[in-house]
């Protein structure tokens, strides 16, 4: 309702959100994801009070939402959160590190080799669909056996869902309606990207493009989602000169990439970090100007990009 203002409270870990009818200036009780595993990702809705989900190094995913209010009601800022959903395989196989959210639809991947994707509506935390990613047939792998489909990354725009796997494939689904029922059905045959795990998948909804990164070829490969054919490929060495991709973010057809050698890289691999942009539709792009500001700021650790502003957080505590 109206304009919201966000300001930092003078005390650590405190944020004050001010609105016409709302003020939240307390830290809620910590919620338990797991007793002995780190949280690697948290996603949340933009409405208040929010629903959110956590994934990490445990074999489970957990979703949280506002606790039901007592009949007596309470103030607008009297909000607490409780666990609303959990996915834990009967036989844990690996870490469930991947969860994506678009508006009220959330998709979480379990850590199994024949991975399943759980689709939730976070308004009631009802399971709307369970998608089995499935193995890639032996005839399509050329590896002398079927390739299991353990998920390595997810991308989701509400209509298209894409899952990269540790076996180098990308699987895609599209939201469709049949006989009055809506659900995600497989869109394209599994796309072969690399022999290494797929760690970068980006969707461009308006352009109907899917961009994936091949680390062995150091190339962005772009597919047309309407035809299932490769539209273009862009080698990053023209800009990066051998410095590996560390972080990526996207806004529609534009990718923002930060290239940096890993910490402790051997002598000779000490090139400074650099940032670059690439429009996967037109092929235009190049290194960001004044990239020298990244030098001496430690290792790039996180990235945010909205099409106009690119921000990079570093191990030295800087935001560039």
Buried (B, 14 or more C-beta within 10 A) or exposed (E): EEEEEEEEEEEEEEEBBEBEEBEBEEEEEEBEBBEEBEBBBBBBBEEBBBBBBBBBBBBBBBBBBBEEEEEEEEEEBEBEBEBBBEBBBEEBBBBBBBBBBBEBBBBBBBBBBBBBBBBBBBEEBEEBBEBEBBBBEEEBBEEEEBBBBBBBBBBBBEBBBBBBBBBBBBBBBBBEEEEEEEBBEBBBEBBBBBEEBBBBBBBBBEBBBBBBBBBEBBBBBBBBBEEEEEBBEBEBEEBBEEBBBBBBBBBBBBBBBBBBBEEEEEEEEEBBBBBBBBBBBEEEBEBBEEBEEBEEBBEBBEBEBEEEEBEBBBEEEBEB
